[in-house]
Amino acid sequence: MDKSDNLIDIKIIWKAIHNQATWRERAKLETWLQEDEKHQRYYNNLKEYYERGSTINPSSDEIDGAWNNVKHRISGKKSNTRRRLVVITSVAASLLVALTFFYYTKPGQEQVHVAENVNTIQPGCKKAVLILDNGKSVNLAANDTFQIKEDGASLKNSGNKLQYTAASKSSEKLSYNTLKVPRGGEYYLVLADGTKVWLNSESTLRYPVKFLGDERRIELTGEAYFEVTKNRHKPFRVVSGKQIVTVLGTHFNISAYPEDSVTCTTLVEGHVNVQLKDDPNVQQSLVPNEQSRVSRTGNQIKKRMVDPARYIAWKNGRFIFKDEQLDDMMNTLSRWYDVHVVFSNQRAKQIQFTGNLERYSDFSEILDLIEKTDEVKFSIKDNLVTVK
C-alpha cells in the first residue's frame, strides 16, 4: 500500500468531531480508522480533547477555506506521516495552534524538537510570599507545610493550599495579611469564611485574617478566580482598579493588571454588582456568561456576553485564546513563564491567533507551535524573547 493511502485530510477528522461531516466523509473516516489501531487511538484522543474543553468550533466553510489556503504549504514537503496528519492552519493562522499542540503533547506521541540554541523555559509553579500583619514575610511553595496562629485565626499551608480558619473566640482586632504571587507563580488559598481564591501570576491579594463587621472586603491587583461562600447578611466585596465588585455568594474571575487598559470581571455562576469606586452611581449587574469592562481612562462600565471558559482557563491549567492579538497573547504568556518579550517586528503585534494550549508546557514548545503558522519567528536568549 502506498504511504499516502494512510493519510486523511485533517479537516475530515475535525468535521466529524464537530458533527459537520457528510456521509461520504464519514465513510472515508471509517475506512481510515479500520486500517490501523493507531488511527483509532489518535481520533479518540483528539475527540476526548475537544470534549474536555476546547472552545474552537469553526464552521464547515471556515475549515474548507482554511485547508485550501494552506495546502500549498504542505504539498511537496518531506515530513513523516504523523506530522502531515496534523498540519493545518485557520483563518487568521490559528486553528493549527490547538490541534498541533494537543498532538505533540499527548503521552507516547512524538514531541516537538526545539533548536539546540534555544533556551528551555519551564512553566510557572506554586509559589508566593505571605506578608503577615506584623510585617513578617513567609515564602510559600507547594511542598511547604506550616501552621501559624494570628489574631483570631489559624493559618495552615499544606498540600498546595493556604487555608485560614477563624477561631470561635477571638479578639475584635482587624488584622490583614497580604499574599503576593510573583511572575511565574500561582497560588490557592481559602479565606476564613470558606471563600476559595485562585491567584494568578504577578497578583496581590490583601484580606483580613478574620472578617469582622457587616462586610467582607478584600483588595486585588492582578488576576484571581473566586468561589465566594454565601452569606446574605455580610456581602463580599473585591476592590480592584477603579471598581468595586459586590457579591453574596458566587463564582467569578477578575483581571485587573495595572498595565492592562481595562479591568474585566467575568461571571460564571450567581450574580454580581460592579460599580465605580469614585462614582457609586455608575454600576452594572452581571448574570452568568456576562463580562464587565472598566476602562482605566473612562468613567463607564460596559458589559458583554462571553464564554467564561476562555477567561478562567488559566485556573484550569490551560490558555485559551480566540482572535487574540499576539501582543496581548505574549503579555499573558510572559507573566506565567517569567520572561521579557520585545517585538523587533512591530507589525507582528497585530496578528491574531486562536488556540487552546496546555499551561504547564515548556515555553519553547508553545513558541515552536506558533512559528508553524509561518507568521512570526522567535529567538530566546536567557529570559529575553524577541518576536521577529
C-alpha positions, -999 to 999 in steps of 0.1 A, spaced: 0 0 0 13 34 -9 22 55 21 -2 82 11 -31 58 14 -26 60 52 -33 97 52 -65 115 57 -74 152 55 -74 166 90 -105 186 81 -125 153 78 -115 144 114 -123 179 126 -157 180 109 -166 145 122 -157 155 158 -179 186 154 -208 167 137 -203 186 104 -190 157 82 -210 145 52 -219 108 49 -191 103 23 -166 119 46 -178 97 75 -174 66 53 -139 77 43 -131 82 80 -144 48 90 -122 32 64 -92 51 77 -99 42 113 -101 5 105 -68 5 87 -47 9 118 -54 9 155 -31 39 158 -56 58 137 -84 50 160 -63 59 190 -54 92 175 -91 100 167 -103 90 202 -76 112 219 -84 142 197 -122 138 203 -116 135 240 -95 166 240 -122 187 224 -150 173 245 -129 182 276 -130 219 269 -119 233 236 -139 263 226 -128 264 190 -157 254 168 -154 267 133 -180 263 106 -175 238 78 -169 266 53 -142 280 75 -125 246 77 -126 242 40 -114 277 33 -85 273 58 -75 240 44 -74 253 8 -53 283 19 -25 262 33 -24 231 11 5 247 -8 25 248 24 21 210 29 25 197 -7 59 188 -18 75 189 17 92 159 31 78 150 65 67 119 84 32 107 83 24 118 119 34 154 112 15 155 79 -16 142 97 -19 173 118 -6 202 98 -34 227 94 -39 264 99 -70 286 100 -85 319 92 -61 343 110 -35 315 111 -49 300 143 -65 266 143 -31 249 140 -22 261 175 -48 240 193 -47 210 170 -9 205 167 -2 214 203 -26 187 215 -10 162 192 26 168 201 20 168 239 -1 136 242 18 109 261 35 85 238 35 108 208 65 124 191 75 157 207 84 189 190 122 193 190 133 229 197 166 241 182 196 234 204 205 271 207 170 278 222 168 280 260 144 257 278 120 279 298 99 260 323 63 269 332 53 286 364 47 268 397 30 271 430 49 299 449 40 331 467 51 354 495 28 358 526 31 391 545 17 389 580 1 417 598 33 423 618 52 428 585 70 394 587 73 377 553 70 340 547 80 323 514 54 297 503 60 268 480 39 238 470 56 214 494 59 237 524 39 228 555 35 251 585 8 264 608 5 299 624 -20 315 648 -26 351 643 -53 374 658 -83 351 659 -74 328 630 -51 299 623 -31 298 590 -21 264 576 -1 259 544 -2 223 532 -9 204 500 -7 234 476 -32 253 497 -30 282 522 -61 279 545 -75 303 572 -97 291 599 -115 316 622 -113 308 659 -146 306 678 -135 331 703 -111 358 693 -102 394 696 -121 421 676 -89 434 662 -90 436 624 -57 422 611 -46 419 575 -25 395 555 -12 401 520 -4 373 496 19 382 467 23 358 438 53 367 416 57 363 378 60 326 371 38 317 401 3 309 411 -13 300 445 -46 288 460 -60 299 493 -91 296 514 -102 326 534 -116 325 569 -152 325 557 -145 295 534 -142 315 502 -118 299 477 -94 321 458 -70 312 430 -43 338 424 -27 341 390 9 352 383 20 387 393 -10 392 415 -15 405 450 -44 400 474 -49 419 507 -75 405 531 -85 402 568 -74 371 586 -109 371 600 -139 390 586 -155 414 612 -183 439 608 -210 439 582 -190 432 551 -162 410 537 -138 434 519 -106 425 502 -83 442 477 -69 427 444 -42 437 420 -37 413 391 -60 383 384 -79 360 406 -108 335 404 -133 335 433 -157 309 447 -174 330 474 -191 314 504 -227 326 506 -237 350 534 -266 373 525 -260 392 557 -224 400 550 -217 409 514 -183 401 499 -165 430 481 -135 430 459 -117 463 453 -97 462 421 -85 491 399 -113 516 396 -141 493 406 -157 475 435 -174 441 429 -201 431 454 -214 396 457 -233 375 482 -220 341 470 -209 333 435 -181 322 411 -163 349 391 -130 360 377 -114 394 379 -85 405 357 -71 438 370 -35 441 359 -22 478 362 -7 476 327 -39 465 311 -62 491 296 -93 476 311 -104 457 342 -125 427 333 -150 409 356 -164 376 342 -193 359 359 -195 321 359 -223 315 384 -246 336 406 -249 374 405 -225 403 410 -227 440 410 -199 462 396 -196 499 405 -170 526 401 -151 535 432 -152 572 426 -188 572 414 -210 545 430 -240 556 409 -222 541 379 -228 504 382 -238 473 363 -253 440 374 -240 408 358 -256 374 352 -237 342 342 -218 345 309 -216 382 311 -184 403 315 -180 439 326 -152 460 313 -140 491 332 -115 513 313 -87 529 332 -92 562 315 -130 563 312 -159 567 336 -183 540 325 -189 503 328 -195 483 296 -207 447 296 -210 420 270 -218 383 266 -187 359 267 -177 323 270 -164 322 306 -143 291 298 -119 313 279 -113 337 309 -110 311 336 -89 287 316 -57 297 334 -72 284 367 -79 250 350 -44 246 336 -49 260 301 -46 291 280 -75 298 256 -70 325 230 -96 335 205 -87 361 179 -61 374 203 -35 399 192 0 385 195 10 415 217 -17 407 243 -11 370 240 26 374 247 18 396 277 -2 368 292 24 341 285 53 363 298 37 366 332 34 328 336 68 320 321 86 350 337 102 362 305 106 396 289 92 400 254 103 425 228 90 430 192 116 437 166 87 433 141 61 458 153 36 447 127 35 412 144 18 427 174 -15 429 155 -15 393 142 -44 374 157 -42 338 169 -67 313 183 -57 283 203 -63 261 234 -29 254 250 -15 234 279 -4 259 307 22 236 321 42 230 289 77 243 282 76 278 267 98 269 237 72 243 227 45 269 225 67 293 206 76 265 182 39 258 177 31 295 169 60 296 145 43 268 125 18 293 113 46 309 93 35 343 106 63 351 131 97 338 143 111 339 179 145 339 194 153 333 230 184 344 249 183 338 287 148 352 296 145 376 267 122 366 239 124 385 206 95 384 182 107 388 146 
